[in-house]
């Protein structure tokens, strides 16, 4: 099998507090059986879930969310296996807040069981957030992490940890009253622990975050040519030396 690949992503940020946010599809074409993911974050300062199965976009699956008064920020993930006709996506939350969204296309995913494992968590005020490791049960997983920060002033971000790289970051509004976040990935060729992803922020504050593992799809068989000296016999074929 081959580790899944992030083909493209797009992002959206709110210009003012609101309960809906619309994100244009990434520039790359969305093909049938591509794996699509939405990573959403806002800075609501309560335990009430901001992202859930009840407010998922039509046709999408809710994976999980985290956020409370300690983090003063929420993060949530939705996903789907593409039909090939997908375009712009709008997500709704129960609370009017500043927020952001990433919209990713991933190829080479097991469409029957795309998610191997996931873990959502949070932390209070710090300028360096350790996103806990997950443990996979299959080889060749793509690991994703995401972080939602309490305030736009956490932007810009960087990541440390074996194999991790940042894919994108977003900033909604400005200052400590806004919202911001980032996401990134690493390849994990052998089943086991993904390792901690340590995200460094520009200031100290709370955050909610996750790691998840995406299963690889079965490899496409390679047909090798057979070199023979073939002769025709009675409408059939046989091999000769």
Secondary structure, DSSP 8 states (H G I E B T S, - for coil): ----EEEEEEEEE-SS-EEEEEE---SS---TT-EEEEEEEE---SSS-SS-GGG--TT-EEEEEEEETTTTEEEEEEEEE--S----EEEEEEEEE-EEEEEEEEESB-SSS-EEEEEEEEEEEEEEEEE---B-SSSSEEEEEEEEESSGGG-S-EEESTT-EEEEEEEESSGGGSEEEEEEEEEE-SSSB---EEEEEEEEEEEEEEEEEE-B------------EEEEETTEEEEE-
